[in-house]
Amino acid sequence: MTDVFEELYLTLTSGSGATLITSLSDSGIERRLTKGDPGTLVGPALTREGWGLTLSEPFCPRPRLIVFGGGHVTMALAPMAAMMDFELIIYDDRPSFSSPARFPMADRAICDSFESIGANLAFTERDYVVIVTRGHRHDEDCLKTVLDGPEPFYTGMVGSRRRVAIVKKRLAAEGRDPGRLERLDSPIGLAIGAITPAELAISILGGIVQKRRENQRRPGHVVLEAFADMDLLRFLSGPRPEDLALVTVVTSSGSTPRRAGAKMAVHFDGRIVGSIGGGCSEAAVITKARAIASSGGYELAAVDLTDSAEEDGMVCGGSMEVLIERLPASTAP
């Protein structure tokens, strides 16, 4: 029998969404997965029925980050993008600039002409597109292909303001959608005075994060901390030789270090995978989680960060409600 977390992981990596429903009562803990678009559910939803609890959590597949150009900026950008759990695709027309050896962190590295993008990629609304090729002509070729297909969630192109204005004017005259040209992030990235490839990569990813979080409640583009940590989900989907405790932030208010949906797995000896924010508050939750990993059951615990934040000089505060539940051992392959 497939473990529910293995099924969830496989569903997300295949490009589909799902809702994980956990029912907790005196008779035990049951989990089931409903595959498909989570719909209007944009965060964990906790319902109480007598002594029982039901937690519904929406999960959407990883967004794709497609980078056209495999030069120095992309070399700096790719490792950081991988840490942000994008499905990363690198595209260049030069074999040495689009090889798996150059970008081992990428999910795909495509080598083909920029005129053949349409034969290799089909854009979707969950895509983020970054155009940083070695020349303006190639940048414009990539942009034309993007504009002629379904609109990605984000499109950014490198270039000076003067050059970008010329390109936009020409493409508008050719009949491209003025609205899409207006939404193009170009010159790409946040204005932080970036000069070096690493600084430019930070600027680009900063702009992407800003776009991602500003629109996280837009239908079809939900981005929640519950599945920002694919490493934790990968861990949960594999063999678990011993019982664990699973901690989920179900509500949060104020300046908490993590938001609703953040998860952490706790071994009975105190080892953890993932985090709900660190510090004294996490340590207290780990103590409770260790007991639950050993004895079973579940607990809905309130975590007030206001007092500890003031005493310890922390920059965060607020409060969280966390669900701590026993996660049985699994022999999933």
Secondary structure by P-SEA (a helix, b strand, c coil): cccaaaaaaaaaaacbbbbbbbbbcccbbbbbbbbccccccccbbbbbcccbbbbbbbbbcbbbbbbccccaaaaaaaaaaaaaccbbbbbbccccccccccccccccccccccccccccccccccbbbbbbcccaaaaaaaaaaaaacccccbbbbbccaaaaaaaaaaaaaacccaaaaaacccccccccccccaaaaaaaaaaaaaaaaaacccccccccccccccaaaaaaaaccccbbbbbbbbccccccccccccbbbbbcccccccccccccaaaaaaaaaaaaaaacccccbbbbbaaaaaaaacccbbbbbbbbbbbbcccccc
